[in-house]
Amino acid sequence: PARSADEDRAPGSLADIAARLDGCRRCDLWRGATQGVPGEGPAQARLMFVGEQPGDQEDLSGKPFVGPAGKLFDRALAEAGIDRSDVYVTNAVKHFKYELRGKRRLHKTPDAGEVQACRWWLDHERRLARPRVIVALGGTAARAVLGKAVAVTKVRGRPLALEDGAEGLVTVHPSYLLRLPDETAKAAAYKAFVEDLRTAGRLAR
Ligand code: URA
């Protein structure tokens, strides 16, 4: 069906966004997902974290970063001296994209068109929450936050001026840390991740 004018009405609050995500038809990912997953956290948060998209558990619970990647993220935040309840956590894409393998739903990376379609929501979240610092977790989030593709390894960890006046910071995605096979490499990458979060926390003060 054609999109209605109401769908293009600018959200008036973060709660308005949360209420409208299930009805979003800006791309086709809603078809396979249980629900849209809105951002979570105080509307006045100085720090905003942007992930890629909900995973299996986030799709089922309707909350961002509650699965394995979320557990790792929580631990790293705590180590960096950041209280998760003080920050706003959202995703570049609000519906879970996956591939069925038997009964398992395997994460599939959203494509550039899906990221672009969902930027409408992210940009309204940024406008409404006005965070001082926006941290992009991984390449998909970096593309959504910066509006262009960047190499995470090249830009990570240093502040980038964003057009809306916020500071941007790109770091790796926690799922990337979970996937590293070598324990030594994993420990080093985790440490660097915590360091990036610490930088973000400092920038937000
Ligand atoms: N990975 C993400 O990027 N976001 C989530 O909410 C969960 C896992």
Residues whose N, C-alpha, C, O or C-beta is under 5 A from the ligand:
A	BS01	URA	G51 E52 Q53 P54 G55 E58 P64 F65 A69 N91
